[in-house]
Amino acid sequence: MKRDLLEVIKCPVCGCSDFDLHITKENNIEIRSGYIECYGCEQQFEITEGILNLLVNPTKEIIDEQKGWADLVNAIENTEELMLSLPDGIGEHKSAWASMAVNFHYMWSQLQLTGNECVLDLGSGRCWATRYFSHIGCQAVGLDIILTKYVGLLTSDIYINHENIYFDRILGDMNNTPFQGESFDMIFMAATMHHSSDIGATMKQVESLLKPGGKLVLINEPTVGLFHQKVVEGPEIEHGVNEHVYWFFDYISAIRRAGMSYKLYPYMGSYHRILERIHGFLRSRVLKPMAPDHIWLPIVYCQLIFSKGVLNIVAEKP
């Protein structure tokens, strides 16, 4: 971590924003080890390999998820080369990341960042997306509950050392975020919000961290049709990872209750076959002059409301 991080964090125990910094190891990039001590409650928080640990009293869900990802990291062969290729992937991993990659690049092109923003990548995982903000000059912070290399925050050293960039990393809980209010211009979440057991509560936390006019960007969020059950299956669930799926209106309701407006974006992937046919017909006959490269938004709404879909949405704080 760098000293500047102290300007935006608060104690997750007492809420105090004043700390005493103790350094045991520092290199030409950052503080690699040491601790900070809260002036309010005298709680100490360790800095290990550049990562500040502000995760206190983790819930059983968090502990189970940490263990689950530690088990899952061995499911595929992870390398530094693979991490540096994300989200595009290389070799046999390219197909697995294909939809995530094309969707990320599309949404990235829509953000129109200047490079002067302070950005929080909430649920940053490996921090592959966090580094994109750093590359254009943003002051970026990645927060996640996982440390494990190749799935968690310890992966960050690969990007910092190979790509000549820097971003801060915090081990912390997105439902007890250790930041001062109105600290960020943008909060970015890639396939993360659905890990929350209460997206309404998480959305309120997010809103409190945004500056006026700040934006929340959700991409690659899975949704389930309105008349379908919210059931999730897969190896992540079997290993204790906290996976959920929500209706489209759950997200919209949470955004509105948090007092934010929103704009929906199409998902750059597959749609229900009937919707694909309808869109193909309309695009060839009606829509081509208007939107040749995008899915028509009424099709997007139909997909998200009535069938399984993937949500891209940007919410803005007044």
N, C-alpha and C positions, 0 to 999 in steps of 0.2 A: 504494500500500500504506500501511497504518498501522503504527505502531511495535509494536502488540500482536502483529503477525504474527511478530515475532522470537521470541516465546515458544513457538511450536509448530514452527518449522522447524529443520532440521539441514542441514549442508553435504552436498550430494550427492557430494562428492569424498572427504572424510575422515570425515564423520559428526559433526563438532564442532557444538555448538549455541550457541556464543558468536560474536557478530559485532560489528563496528564499523560504524556507520551513517553514510554520507556523503550529505548532501542538497544537491542543486543547485536544485530547484524544489519548492515545496510550496504548496498552496492551502488553502482553509478545510475541505476534505474529507479530503485525503490527501497523501502524498508522491508527486509526479508524476514526478520524475526524480532520479537519483543512483545510488548503488550501496551494497552491503553487502560487507564484507571479513571472511572467515573468520579467526578467531584461530588456528585449528589449522594450516591449510595456506596461508593468505594469499591464497587464491583470491578474486577479485572477481566479483560478480554484479550485473548492471545492473538498474536500475529505469527502465522506459520507459513513459510514459503511464500510470503507476500500476501497471504489471504487473511483478512480480519474475521475472526470468529465472533459473530454477534447472535448466535443461535443459543437461546437459553430455554431450559425446561422443554425440550422437544416433546411433542405429543407422540403417542404410540404410532399414529399414522406416519409421522416423519421418520421415526426409528425403523419401522417396517420398510418404508420406501428406501431409506439409505441402505439397508441390508439387501433389499431386492435388487437395486442397481449394482451393488457390489458383486452379487451373484451373476447378473446378466452381462457384466462387462466381458466375461469369458466366453459368451455365446458366439462371438465372431472374433476374427483376428484383427486387432486394432494396431495401427501403426501411426507414426507421426505424419507420414505421407498422406494417409487417409484423412487425418484430422485437418491438414492444410488444404485438402481438396474440397472440404465441405462448404456449402451444401451440395455441390455438384457430384461429389463422389468419384471414385476411380475403380477400374476393373469390375469385379463382380458386385461391388457396392453401388455402382452407378445407377442401376435400375431401381434399387431400393430407395434411393434418394431423389429419383427423377422428379416426382410430382412436387415434393418439398422444394426442390431447387428452382424449378420454373416458376412456382408460385412466389417464392421469396424474391426472386429477381424482378418479377412483375411488380410486387408491392413496394420493393425498394425504389423502383423507378417512379412510383407515385408519391413518395414522401417529400421530395423537393427540399432536402435538408441543405442548410448553408455551411455546416461545419462548426457553427458557433454554439450549438445546442448542448445542454447538459442532459444526458440520456441515461435512463435506467433500463437495463435488459433484465426483466423480472422473470425468474425461472430460467436463467441463462444456460444451465447445463454445462456443456463443453465450452461455451463462450464463442462458438464459431460465428454467431451473429454479432456479438458484442464487438468483435474486432472490426466489423464493417464500419461501425460508427467511428471508431478510432482512426481508421484509415483516412477519413475525410476531415478529421480535426476535432470531432466532438469530444467533450469530456464525458467519458462513458464509465458506467459501473455495472458489473454483472453480479446478480444475487441468486444464489441457489442453496438448496439444502444438502447437495451432494458434493463431496470432495473428490471421490474416486477418479483417478486419472483415466481418461478416454470416455468417461460419461459425465464427469463433474468438473469442478472448478480447477483442479490441479492440471487439467489439460491446457489451461491458459498460458502456462510458460512456453508451450510450443509456439503459440502465435507471437508472444512478446519477444521471444528469442530469435525467431526465424523471419519475422516480418517488420522488425524495427518500429513497433507500435507500443502503446501502453494503455491499459485500462485497469481500474481498480476492481477487486473481487471481494465479495462479502459472503460468508456463510451465514444465512439467515432465513427467516420464515416470512413468506409473502403475506401471511395473515397477521403478522406482528412485525411489520417492516420497521427497521431501525433507522429511519430517516426523519429529518425535520420536515415540517409541512411546507408545501409549495417550493420544493427544491429542484424539480425537473421540468424541462420543456417538453420532454417526450418519455413515455414509458412504453417499451416494446415487449410483446409477449408472443413467442412463437410456439404454438401447440402447448401452452402452459396453463391457461386459465381453467381448463377442464380438470386439472389436477386438484383444484380447490374443492373442498366439500361444501363450501358456501360461497358461490360466486358473487352473491349480493354483498356480503361482507368484504370480500376481496376488492370488489369494484369501489366500494366506499373508501377503502384504504388507498387505492390507486388515485382516486379523485383528490384526496387530501394531500397527496405528494406532488400533484401537478401544479405548476404556476398557472395563473389566469391565462386562458388561451392555449394552455398545454394540451397535448394530444396523447391518447392511449391508442396504440396500434395492436390489434389482435390479428394474427394470421394462422392459418392451418389449424383452426379450432374445429374439431369434429362435432357435428350435430346429428340428432336423430329426429325422424319424422314425428309430427304432432300426434299421430295415432299409433305410435310404436312405443314399446317399453324402453326405459333407459337402462339397457343391459350392456355391459362391457365384458368381453371375453378375450383371452390371449395369455401369452407367457408372462407379461408384466403383472397381470392380476394374480397369477399363480405364485409369483415371487413376492407378492406383498406391496407392489407399486400402487399408489393411490390414484387409480384411474376412474374417471366418471365420463358420462356423456349427457349433454343437456339439449333441451329443445331450443330452437332459434329464439323463441319468445322469452326464454329464461335470460338470455343475454340482453335482449332489448329492454326487458323490464329492469334488469340490474343497472344498465346504463342510464335509463331515465330516472330511476330512484336516486341515483348518484348525482342527478342534476346536470347530466351531460347530453349534448346532441350527438348525432352519429351520421356517418356516411357508409353505405354498404358498397363493397367492391366484389367483382366476380372472382371466382376461384379459377385459376388457370390449370384446370384438370378436367376429369371426366364428369359428365352429368348423366342423369337417368336417361336411358335410351329413348324414351318417348319425348322427353324434353330436348334431347339432342336433335331428334328429327324435326320437331317443331321449330327449333332455332335455326336449323339448317335451311328449312323452307323459307322462313321469314327473312333470314339473312340474304339468301339469293334473290328474293323477290322485293324485299322492302328495306332491310336494314343495312345493306352493303354500303350505300353512300354515307350513312350516318355513323356506323360503328363497325368497320370491317375487321377490327382486331380484338373485339371484346364480346363477351357473352351479354345478351340483352338482359337488363336488370330484372324485368318481370320473371324471366326464366330462373334467375338466381333465387328470387324470393320463393318461387314454387319448389325448387329443389330443397331449400333449407327448411321450408315449412312442412312439406309433405313427404320427403324422402330423406335418406341419409345424405349428408352434405358436409362441406368444409367451409367454414366461415372466415371471411376477410372483412374486417370492419375497423374504421377509425372513429373514435369518440373524442369529442372536444369539450374541454371545460370552459364555461363562459368567462 
